[in-house]
Amino acid sequence: MKLSTLRYLVAFADAGSFSRAAELCHVSQPTLSVALQNFEAELGVTLFERTKGRVGLTDLGWQVAGQARRTLDE
């Protein structure tokens, strides 16, 4: 797990989209998306609910994003 991945997750939680989160983090959208998919695989959980035309955080995703925010703040 990298701090940059935690930043990406928090940015997604704030922005609500991969493209806007990527802009906030100054990375390409594919870079951010792949990092977050790898993070989900690393944790073995589903953080994002992907439906046709929409992506959002699951309840667990919101919890992990909150913990990530606290970690980054410290």
C-alpha positions in Angstrom: 0.0 0.0 0.0 1.3 3.4 -1.0 0.4 6.8 0.4 -0.4 7.9 -3.2 -3.1 5.3 -3.4 -4.6 6.6 -0.2 -4.6 10.1 -1.7 -6.3 8.7 -4.8 -9.0 7.1 -2.7 -9.6 10.3 -0.7 -9.7 12.3 -3.9 -12.3 10.0 -5.4 -14.4 10.2 -2.3 -14.2 14.0 -2.5 -14.7 14.3 -6.3 -17.1 11.5 -7.0 -15.4 10.5 -10.3 -12.1 9.0 -11.4 -11.5 11.7 -14.0 -11.9 14.6 -11.5 -9.9 12.7 -8.8 -7.1 12.2 -11.3 -7.1 16.0 -12.0 -6.9 16.7 -8.3 -4.0 14.3 -7.9 -2.2 15.5 -11.1 -2.1 12.0 -12.6 -3.8 10.4 -15.6 -7.2 8.8 -15.1 -5.9 5.3 -16.1 -3.0 5.6 -13.6 -5.5 6.4 -10.8 -8.0 3.8 -11.9 -5.4 1.0 -12.1 -3.9 2.0 -8.7 -7.4 1.8 -7.1 -8.2 -1.5 -8.7 -4.9 -2.9 -7.5 -5.7 -1.5 -4.0 -9.0 -3.4 -4.0 -7.3 -6.6 -5.0 -4.6 -6.1 -2.4 -7.2 -5.7 0.3 -9.4 -8.4 -1.1 -12.6 -6.3 -0.8 -14.9 -4.3 -3.1 -14.5 -0.5 -2.5 -16.3 0.6 -5.6 -19.7 -0.1 -6.9 -19.5 -0.1 -10.6 -22.8 0.1 -12.6 -23.4 1.1 -16.1 -22.4 4.7 -16.4 -21.7 5.2 -12.7 -19.1 4.4 -10.1 -19.4 5.1 -6.4 -18.0 3.9 -3.2 -19.5 1.0 -1.3 -20.2 1.4 2.4 -16.9 -0.3 3.1 -15.3 2.0 0.5 -16.5 5.1 2.5 -15.1 3.6 5.7 -11.7 2.9 4.1 -11.7 6.4 2.6 -12.4 7.9 6.0 -9.5 5.9 7.5 -7.3 6.9 4.6 -8.1 10.5 5.3 -7.2 10.2 8.9 -4.0 8.4 8.1 -3.0 11.2 5.6 -3.9 13.9 8.1 -1.6 12.3 10.7 
